[in-house]
Amino acid sequence: MADVDMPDGDELAPIKILIDELRNDDPQARLKSIRRLGTIATALGAERTRMELTPYINEMASEMEDEDEVLLAMAEELGSLIPHVGGEAFAHVLLQPLETLCATEEALVRDKAVESVKKVIEAMAGAEQQLVPLLKRLATGDYNSTHIASAPLFAPIYPSVSAASQGEMRAMFAQLCRDDIPMVRKAACQALGGFGKVVSASHLHGEIIPLFAKLAADEQDSVRIVAVENCVTLGKILSPEQSHQLILPIIRLLHQDKGWRVRCMVAERYCEIADTQAKAVVESEMTAALVKFLKDSEPEVRTAAAFKVTDFCERVSVATTLQHLLPCARDLAVDSSHHVRAALASVIMGLAPVLGKSHTIEQLVPLFLSLLKDEHHEARLNIISKLDSVNQVMGVDSLSQSLLPAIIELAEDRQWRVRLAIIEHIPLLASQLGAAFFEERLAKMCIAWLADSVSTVRAAAITNLRKLTVVFGVEWAAQNIMPQVLELCVHSNYLYRMTAISAVAALGGAVGRDSIQGLLPAVVQASKDPVPNCRFNASKALQALAPHMEGQAVDRQIRPALETLTRDEDPDVQFFSVSALTQLKAL
């Protein structure tokens, strides 16, 4: 292997070390040096980088014996060397090592090399004499890996070359689409949409669309799956009329594909596909196809389709939704697969604004209640997380009569994540239900969460109390929150005492100075708790309350308590009390 010679000089010694590491037996050393190719190139200068470093890198890549991680780094770094080789005028010198890397069998390396080639192509606008031969070598080479690498390069090269070269490129691309190797056809199919964007309308209709139709009927489902994306890409290029004529027949074919993975991909992109068609086609034909997906024999397809129910209903009339799609939603709510039910639960609440108040109460609320009682926690959780959209449509009275009893029941759900989700929505419900209703139905539940068995739920309950104080005001909190919190401060269970102390600290900033004065004795008493965890929680609470207190109260009550804690036998208590005292000095 040829060496890159460096002139002697102390200032270049680090660069000589980096170049030596390119030949190191340790892959990690080579990787480190590859990551610093820009530094090496800067030291060498543009001319020496072109004449010596780039051929040297190509020789390293051509051996194909290196670690994939090193080759991946090499492919990435080469794309950033354009300024170091002299800019756009000399960017083509980077194509040789990148072409070598495009022949790599490892897909990650090859894809990164293609990405860097695209950067070079962008910098070489109009350089037909270098780019077309490169593409021809890749597309017609002896290795399948180069055929795969060539496919995404047609689109960026095509606009900048002559008509003759464009014709040659279209012929080469067609050959890739007919290749014997499925992976090559898949790569061509992936690139077809982008290539379709840059060819003329006549060539799109006469050459690209027929190639697409053939790929959409390929014997390999891996190719047909990729074809689904082109329904969206090409549909956006064409007018609705042209899309109806040229793309809709292919969509029909993919709708009924024998491979469930293909049908699943169609379901996942269904709304985007629908946007390429006229509204009348969506209302009739595409609605019927979605119904089939929602009744598919494969749960994966039903799941993918269930995720699209609400988005699709926004594209059709309410009458179509009620007649065709809502019956399917009822069936999905009791589907044998919990994944399907969870998918429906994640979107069904969004139907409320689409259908309006009357249909929501009559048609959707039974579905909501069914999913709120689902045996799988994910479905229950997904319904809870979208409560706000339903409340905006139904109003407080309807919500309280229909869904609130189920919500209250979920407040004691066996899954702590469900309880957590309920807590997170309580402030929103509180603001909409009003203080009187909330106090009657939900206030006790908020205090009970402070004694939850899961610490994450207890922490959320503390945050919830602070938010409720902001919603309803200090006076309401003084009557409905503070007395219960103070009771927990002397509870026999030290975990509850800890939570109560933290709740006092959180409330401090929301209730005002007068109310804090009533809470402070409980925190001072907690600083004498027999459990160290409670004592250092008291230290943190005193630290949090001090900025909201008058100077005299700080000096008479907070500072003496903290000074006592600095002499505590527990090191953690000492640490937090010293930290609190340090902050007091800054006040």
C-alpha positions in Angstrom: 0.0 0.0 0.0 1.4 3.4 -1.0 2.2 5.8 1.9 1.2 9.4 2.3 4.5 11.2 2.9 4.6 14.1 5.3 7.3 16.7 5.6 9.2 16.9 8.8 8.1 19.4 11.4 6.8 19.5 14.9 3.6 21.2 13.9 2.8 18.3 11.6 3.6 15.5 14.0 0.0 15.0 15.1 -1.1 14.7 11.5 1.7 12.1 10.8 0.3 10.1 13.8 -3.2 10.2 12.4 -2.0 9.0 9.0 -0.1 6.2 10.7 -3.2 5.2 12.5 -4.9 4.6 9.1 -2.6 1.6 8.7 -3.0 0.5 12.4 -4.0 -3.1 13.0 -6.5 -2.0 15.6 -9.8 -1.2 14.0 -10.7 1.3 16.7 -7.5 3.2 15.9 -8.3 3.2 12.2 -11.8 4.4 13.0 -10.5 7.3 15.1 -8.2 8.4 12.3 -11.0 8.0 9.6 -13.2 10.3 11.8 -10.5 12.9 11.5 -10.0 12.8 7.7 -11.0 16.4 7.5 -8.2 17.4 9.9 -5.7 15.3 7.8 -6.9 16.9 4.6 -6.7 20.4 6.0 -3.1 19.8 7.0 -2.2 18.3 3.6 -3.8 21.0 1.6 -6.3 20.6 -1.3 -3.7 19.4 -3.9 -2.1 16.7 -1.8 -5.5 15.6 -0.6 -6.5 15.0 -4.2 -3.2 13.5 -5.4 -2.3 11.4 -2.4 -4.9 11.0 0.4 -7.9 10.2 -1.9 -6.1 7.4 -3.8 -4.8 6.1 -0.5 -8.4 6.0 0.9 -9.6 4.3 -2.3 -6.9 1.6 -1.9 -8.0 1.0 1.7 -11.6 0.7 0.6 -10.8 -1.6 -2.3 -9.2 -4.2 0.0 -12.7 -4.8 1.5 -11.1 -6.4 4.4 -11.8 -3.8 7.0 -14.4 -3.6 9.7 -17.9 -2.4 8.6 -17.8 0.3 11.2 -14.6 1.7 9.7 -15.9 1.5 6.1 -19.2 3.2 7.3 -17.2 6.0 8.8 -15.1 6.3 5.6 -18.2 6.6 3.5 -19.6 9.3 5.7 -16.4 11.3 6.0 -15.8 11.3 2.2 -19.0 13.2 1.7 -17.7 16.1 3.8 -14.3 16.4 2.1 -15.6 18.5 -0.9 -14.1 21.7 0.5 -10.8 20.0 1.3 -10.2 18.7 -2.2 -10.6 22.2 -3.7 -14.3 22.7 -3.9 -16.8 22.0 -6.6 -14.3 22.0 -9.4 -12.4 19.0 -8.0 -15.3 17.2 -6.2 -15.2 14.4 -8.8 -12.0 13.0 -7.3 -14.1 11.7 -4.4 -16.2 9.6 -6.7 -13.5 6.9 -7.1 -13.3 5.8 -3.4 -17.1 6.2 -3.0 -17.7 4.0 -6.1 -15.5 1.4 -4.5 -17.6 1.6 -1.3 -20.8 1.3 -3.3 -19.8 -2.2 -4.2 -19.8 -3.2 -0.5 -22.1 -6.0 0.5 -23.0 -4.4 3.8 -26.1 -2.4 3.2 -25.3 0.3 5.8 -22.0 1.1 4.2 -23.4 1.0 0.7 -26.3 3.4 1.7 -24.0 5.8 3.4 -21.7 5.8 0.3 -24.7 6.5 -1.9 -25.6 9.4 0.4 -22.2 10.9 0.0 -22.2 10.4 -3.7 -25.4 12.4 -3.8 -23.6 15.3 -2.0 -20.8 15.1 -4.6 -23.3 15.1 -7.5 -25.0 18.2 -6.0 -21.6 19.9 -6.0 -20.8 18.8 -9.5 -23.9 20.2 -11.3 -23.5 19.7 -15.0 -20.5 17.3 -14.9 -22.0 14.8 -17.3 -18.7 13.4 -18.5 -18.0 12.0 -15.0 -21.4 11.2 -13.7 -22.9 9.2 -16.6 -20.0 6.8 -16.9 -20.1 6.3 -13.1 -23.8 5.5 -13.2 -23.2 3.1 -16.1 -20.4 1.3 -14.3 -22.6 0.9 -11.2 -25.8 -0.1 -13.0 -24.2 -2.6 -15.4 -21.4 -3.9 -13.2 -20.8 -7.5 -12.3 -22.0 -7.1 -8.7 -25.6 -6.9 -7.4 -24.4 -4.5 -4.8 -23.5 -1.9 -7.4 -26.8 -2.4 -9.2 -28.6 -1.7 -5.9 -26.4 1.4 -5.2 -27.0 2.8 -8.7 -30.8 3.0 -8.3 -31.1 6.1 -6.1 -28.5 8.0 -8.2 -30.6 8.2 -11.3 -32.9 11.0 -10.0 -30.1 13.5 -9.0 -28.1 12.9 -12.1 -30.9 12.9 -14.7 -31.8 16.6 -14.9 -28.3 17.8 -15.6 -27.4 15.6 -18.5 -28.2 15.7 -22.3 -31.3 14.2 -23.9 -29.2 11.4 -25.3 -27.8 10.5 -21.9 -31.3 10.8 -20.4 -32.5 8.2 -22.9 -29.7 5.9 -22.0 -30.4 6.4 -18.3 -34.0 5.5 -18.7 -33.0 2.3 -20.5 -30.6 1.4 -17.7 -33.3 2.1 -15.1 -35.7 -0.1 -16.9 -33.2 -2.9 -16.9 -32.8 -2.6 -13.1 -36.6 -2.9 -12.8 -36.4 -6.2 -14.8 -33.3 -7.5 -13.0 -33.3 -11.2 -12.0 -32.4 -10.4 -8.4 -35.3 -9.4 -6.2 -33.1 -7.0 -4.1 -32.2 -5.1 -7.2 -35.8 -4.8 -8.3 -36.7 -3.7 -4.8 -34.0 -0.9 -4.9 -35.3 0.2 -8.3 -38.8 0.3 -7.0 -37.7 2.4 -4.0 -36.1 4.8 -6.4 -38.9 4.9 -9.0 -40.9 7.6 -7.4 -38.0 10.0 -7.1 -37.0 9.2 -10.7 -40.6 9.8 -11.8 -40.4 13.4 -10.4 -37.6 14.4 -12.7 -38.6 12.8 -16.1 -40.9 14.5 -18.5 -44.6 13.9 -18.4 -44.5 11.9 -21.6 -41.8 9.6 -20.3 -43.6 9.3 -17.0 -46.7 8.1 -18.7 -45.0 6.1 -21.4 -42.1 4.4 -19.5 -42.1 4.9 -15.7 -45.8 4.1 -15.0 -45.6 0.8 -17.0 -42.5 -0.1 -15.0 -44.3 0.7 -11.8 -47.3 -1.5 -12.8 -45.0 -4.4 -13.4 -43.2 -4.0 -10.1 -46.5 -3.7 -8.3 -47.3 -7.2 -9.6 -43.8 -8.6 -8.8 -43.7 -12.2 -7.6 -41.7 -11.0 -4.5 -43.8 -9.4 -1.8 -40.7 -7.4 -0.7 -40.9 -5.6 -4.0 -44.7 -5.1 -3.9 -44.4 -3.6 -0.4 -42.1 -0.9 -1.7 -44.5 -0.3 -4.6 -47.1 1.0 -2.2 -45.0 4.1 -1.4 -45.0 4.9 -5.1 -48.8 5.1 -5.2 -48.4 8.1 -3.0 -45.4 9.6 -4.7 -46.6 9.2 -8.3 -50.2 10.1 -7.3 -49.0 13.5 -6.1 -47.2 14.1 -9.4 -50.3 13.3 -11.5 -53.6 15.2 -11.6 -56.6 13.5 -9.9 -57.9 12.4 -13.3 -54.5 11.0 -14.3 -54.1 9.3 -10.9 -57.6 7.8 -11.3 -56.7 6.4 -14.7 -53.1 5.3 -14.1 -52.6 4.7 -10.3 -56.0 3.5 -9.1 -55.9 0.2 -11.0 -52.6 -0.5 -9.2 -54.1 0.5 -5.9 -56.9 -2.0 -6.5 -54.3 -4.7 -7.2 -52.4 -3.9 -4.0 -55.7 -3.8 -2.0 -56.3 -7.4 -2.7 -52.7 -8.6 -2.5 -52.2 -12.2 -1.3 -49.4 -11.1 1.0 -50.6 -9.7 4.3 -47.5 -7.5 4.6 -48.4 -5.7 1.4 -52.0 -5.2 2.6 -50.6 -3.9 5.9 -48.4 -1.4 4.1 -51.4 -0.2 2.0 -53.4 0.3 5.2 -50.6 2.2 6.8 -50.4 4.7 3.9 -54.2 4.6 3.2 -55.0 8.3 3.9 -52.1 9.5 1.9 -53.2 7.3 -1.0 -56.7 8.6 -0.6 -55.4 12.2 -1.0 -54.3 11.4 -4.5 -57.8 10.4 -5.6 -60.9 12.4 -6.3 -63.4 12.7 -3.4 -66.0 10.7 -5.2 -63.6 7.8 -5.5 -62.7 8.1 -1.8 -66.3 8.1 -0.8 -67.2 5.0 -2.7 -64.4 2.7 -3.7 -61.8 3.5 -1.1 -64.3 3.4 1.7 -65.3 -0.1 0.7 -61.6 -1.1 0.6 -60.9 0.2 4.0 -63.9 -1.7 5.4 -62.2 -4.9 3.9 -59.0 -4.0 5.7 -60.9 -3.5 9.0 -62.3 -7.0 8.5 -59.1 -8.6 7.3 -58.2 -12.1 8.5 -54.7 -10.9 9.7 -54.7 -8.9 13.0 -51.7 -6.8 11.8 -53.7 -5.5 8.9 -56.7 -4.8 11.1 -54.4 -2.9 13.5 -52.9 -0.8 10.7 -56.3 0.0 9.4 -57.7 0.8 12.8 -55.1 3.5 13.2 -56.4 5.2 10.1 -60.2 5.2 11.0 -60.4 8.7 12.3 -58.1 10.3 9.7 -60.1 8.6 6.9 -63.4 9.7 8.4 -62.3 13.3 8.1 -62.0 12.8 4.3 -65.6 11.4 3.8 -69.1 12.5 4.8 -70.7 11.8 8.2 -73.3 9.7 6.5 -70.5 7.4 5.0 -68.9 7.2 8.4 -72.1 6.2 10.2 -73.2 3.7 7.5 -69.9 1.9 6.6 -67.1 2.7 9.1 -68.8 2.9 12.5 -70.1 -0.7 12.4 -66.6 -1.8 11.7 -65.4 0.2 14.7 -67.9 -1.5 16.9 -66.5 -4.9 15.8 -62.9 -3.8 16.4 -63.8 -2.7 20.0 -64.3 -6.3 20.8 -61.7 -7.7 18.5 -59.8 -10.8 19.7 -56.5 -9.0 19.3 -55.6 -6.5 22.0 -53.3 -4.7 19.6 -56.4 -4.0 17.4 -58.4 -2.7 20.3 -55.5 -0.5 21.5 -55.1 0.9 18.0 -58.8 1.8 17.8 -58.7 3.3 21.3 -55.8 5.6 20.3 -57.9 7.2 17.5 -61.6 6.7 18.2 -61.9 9.7 20.5 -60.9 11.9 17.6 -64.1 10.9 15.9 -66.1 13.1 18.3 -65.3 16.4 16.6 -66.0 14.7 13.2 -69.4 13.4 14.1 -70.6 16.1 16.5 -72.3 16.0 19.9 -75.5 14.1 19.0 -73.8 11.2 17.2 -71.0 11.1 19.8 -73.4 10.6 22.6 -75.5 8.1 20.7 -72.9 6.2 18.7 -69.4 6.7 20.2 -69.9 6.8 24.0 -70.8 3.1 24.2 -67.6 2.4 22.3 -65.6 4.6 24.7 -67.1 2.8 27.7 -66.4 -0.6 26.3 -62.7 0.4 25.7 -62.4 2.0 29.1 -63.3 -1.4 30.6 -61.0 -3.3 28.2 -59.1 -6.1 29.9 -55.8 -4.8 28.4 -54.4 -1.7 30.0 -53.1 -0.2 26.7 -56.6 0.2 25.4 -57.8 1.9 28.6 -54.8 4.1 28.6 -55.3 5.3 25.0 -58.9 6.3 25.7 -57.9 8.3 28.8 -55.2 10.2 27.0 -57.7 11.7 24.5 -60.4 12.7 27.0 -60.0 16.4 26.2 -61.2 16.1 22.5 -64.4 14.4 23.7 -65.1 16.9 26.4 -64.9 19.7 23.9 -67.7 18.1 21.9 -69.9 16.6 24.6 -69.8 19.3 27.3 -69.4 18.8 31.0 -73.0 17.6 31.8 -72.9 14.8 29.2 -69.3 13.8 30.1 -70.2 13.6 33.8 -73.2 11.4 33.2 -71.6 9.0 30.8 -67.9 8.7 31.1 -67.0 10.1 34.5 -68.2 7.0 36.5 -65.9 4.9 34.4 -63.0 7.4 34.8 -63.5 7.3 38.6 -63.3 3.5 38.5 -60.1 3.7 36.5 -58.6 5.9 39.3 -58.0 2.6 41.2 -57.0 0.6 38.1 -54.5 -2.2 38.8 -52.1 -0.8 36.2 -50.2 2.1 37.6 -49.8 3.7 34.2 -53.5 3.9 33.9 -53.8 5.6 37.3 -51.0 8.0 36.2 -52.8 8.9 33.0 -55.9 9.7 35.0 -54.0 12.0 37.3 -52.4 13.8 34.4 -55.9 14.6 33.0 -57.4 15.7 36.4 -56.5 19.4 36.2 -58.1 19.6 32.7 -61.2 18.0 34.0 -61.2 20.2 37.1 -61.1 23.4 35.0 -64.1 22.2 33.0 -66.2 20.6 35.7 -66.0 23.4 38.2 -65.1 23.5 41.9 -68.4 22.3 43.3 -68.7 19.3 41.1 -65.1 18.4 41.4 -65.2 18.6 45.2 -68.2 16.3 45.3 -66.8 13.6 42.9 -63.0 13.8 42.6 -61.4 15.7 45.4 -61.0 12.7 47.8 -59.5 10.7 45.0 -56.8 13.2 44.5 -55.7 12.9 48.2 -55.9 9.1 48.0 -53.3 9.1 45.3 -50.8 10.5 47.7 -50.9 7.1 49.4 -50.5 5.1 46.2 -48.1 2.1 46.3 -46.1 3.4 43.3 -43.8 6.3 43.8 -44.3 7.7 40.3 -48.0 7.9 40.9 -47.4 9.6 44.3 -45.1 12.2 42.6 -47.7 12.9 39.9 -50.3 13.3 42.7 -48.2 16.0 44.3 -47.9 17.9 41.0 -51.7 17.4 40.5 -52.4 19.1 43.9 -50.4 22.1 42.9 -52.2 22.4 39.6 -55.5 22.1 41.3 -54.6 25.0 43.6 -53.8 27.1 40.6 -57.2 26.2 39.0 -59.5 26.6 42.0 -57.5 29.1 44.1 -55.8 29.3 47.5 -59.0 29.4 49.5 -60.3 26.2 47.9 -57.0 24.5 48.5 -57.0 25.6 52.2 -60.3 23.9 52.7 -60.0 20.8 50.6 -56.3 20.0 50.2 -54.2 21.3 53.1 -56.0 19.7 56.0 -55.7 16.2 54.4 -52.1 16.8 53.5 -51.3 17.8 57.1 -53.0 14.6 58.4 -50.7 12.5 56.2 -47.6 14.3 57.7 -48.2 12.4 60.9 -49.3 9.1 59.3 -47.8 5.9 60.8 -46.4 4.9 57.4 -43.2 6.8 56.7 -43.7 6.7 52.9 -46.9 8.6 53.3 -45.2 11.1 55.6 -42.5 11.6 53.0 -45.0 12.2 50.2 -47.0 14.7 52.4 -43.8 16.7 53.2 -43.0 16.8 49.4 -46.6 17.9 48.8 -46.2 20.8 51.3 -43.1 21.9 49.5 -44.8 21.8 46.1 -47.8 23.8 47.4 -45.6 26.5 48.9 -45.2 28.4 45.7 -48.9 28.3 44.9 -50.7 29.1 48.1 -49.1 32.3 49.3 -47.2 33.4 52.4 -50.2 33.3 54.8 -51.0 29.7 54.0 -47.4 28.6 54.1 -47.3 29.8 57.7 -49.9 27.3 58.5 -48.0 24.5 56.8 -44.6 25.3 58.2 -45.0 23.7 61.7 -45.7 20.3 60.1 -42.4 20.5 58.1 -40.5 21.6 61.2 -41.9 18.7 63.1 -40.9 16.4 60.2 -37.3 17.5 60.6 -37.4 15.5 63.9 -38.9 12.4 62.3 -37.2 9.1 63.4 -36.8 8.1 59.7 -33.8 9.7 58.0 -35.6 9.8 54.6 -38.3 12.0 56.1 -35.8 14.3 57.7 -33.9 15.0 54.5 -37.2 15.4 52.7 -38.0 18.0 55.4 -34.7 19.7 54.6 -35.6 20.0 51.0 -39.1 21.2 51.9 -37.7 23.9 54.2 -35.4 25.0 51.4 -38.3 25.2 48.9 -40.5 27.2 51.4 -37.9 29.7 52.5 -38.1 32.0 49.4 -41.8 32.5 50.0 -41.5 33.4 53.7 -40.7 36.6 55.5 -37.2 37.0 56.8 -38.3 36.8 60.5 -40.1 33.5 59.9 -37.0 32.1 58.2 -34.7 33.2 61.0 -37.0 31.9 63.8 -38.2 28.6 62.4 -36.5 27.5 59.2 -32.9 28.3 59.9 -32.8 26.7 63.4 -34.4 23.5 62.2 -31.8 23.3 59.4 -28.9 24.0 61.7 -30.0 21.2 63.9 -30.2 18.8 60.9 -26.6 19.7 59.9 -25.5 17.8 63.0 -27.7 14.8 62.2 -26.1 11.3 62.4 -27.3 10.5 58.8 -24.9 11.8 56.1 -27.7 12.3 53.5 -29.6 14.5 56.0 -26.5 16.5 56.7 -25.9 17.0 53.0 -29.4 18.3 52.2 -29.5 20.5 55.3 -26.1 22.1 54.4 -27.3 22.7 50.9 -30.5 24.3 52.1 -28.6 26.6 54.5 -26.2 27.6 51.7 -29.2 28.7 49.6 -30.7 30.6 52.6 -27.5 32.8 52.7 -28.1 33.8 49.1 -31.7 35.0 49.8 
